[in-house]
Amino acid sequence: MWTRKMLKTKAKKNLENKYGLSVLTSFLKDLLYSSGQGAVSLIVLLPFFFIFYFVILFSVSKGIHFEDPWQTVTAFGIIILFYLFFVFLTFVLYLLCATFLGSPLEVGCKRYYLHIWQEKPDIAQLFYAFEQNYKNTCKVMFSVLWRITVWTFLFFVPGIYYQYVYRFVSYLLAENPNLTPEAARSLSRRMTDGQKGNIFVLDLSFLGWIFLTLFTCGIGFYFLLPYMEATYAELFLACRTEAIQNGKVRPEEF
């Protein structure tokens, strides 16, 4: 049975003489994803924003006499409909960016930390998923993302629960990008069976450090990320070993 102390001790050892490269890897992942989101927002959302405020609202307001209740209701109805469409469009773009850019970067980052025990880890691992069955990686991660997102919007607590159920999907793809969506979700579900509570406590153990990074305007978080990621990589390996030993999964399934 793994313990928090055991995982963190291994993580610290794996990060020896590699901390700077690990900070750069985590920062580069976030930078690329944020840049992609920003570019999509500028291309799609910004024009819509201008159309909404400078054409629709202007036109409606010019033709509306607000002393007329029916015209007032109509005007606000149009505004609400456009707002809802804007929210829906934002949600769709988020899902697309997360699927086709964020998810492959996430898988690559997990692969980097799974191999950080090597003497010279390769930052190029960050782009692993773009080179190895990119289409399947996006397909698998989308099958997870939409489930978690829908559950989170409908019922917040189940959304959190499924984040733990599918916690290891990105790690599984980092080791085998050919896994089907059903196989990846099933493996993660069985590996986290009986472990969710312990994983939740492990997450809580980092809250103090995360709080301290707020005093650095968030910059310190990038120096904390390698420690967290290396710990979670050890968590995946420990849970996989236990799941195999307990007969929940078979080695050949990976």
WOFENDA-V24222 format. One record per run of one state. SS is the DSSP state (H for helix, E for strand, C for the rest). FROM is the first residue (numbers start at 0). TO is the last residue. Records with the same first field share a line. If there is no record, write none. Layout:
# WOFENDA-V24222
SS=FROM-TO, FROM-TO
This chain:
# WOFENDA-V24222
C=0-2, 14-17, 62-67, 114-121, 131-132, 154-154, 165-167, 175-179, 191-194, 204-205, 216-219, 245-249, 253-253
H=3-13, 18-61, 68-113, 122-130, 133-153, 155-164, 168-174, 180-190, 195-203, 206-215, 220-244, 250-252
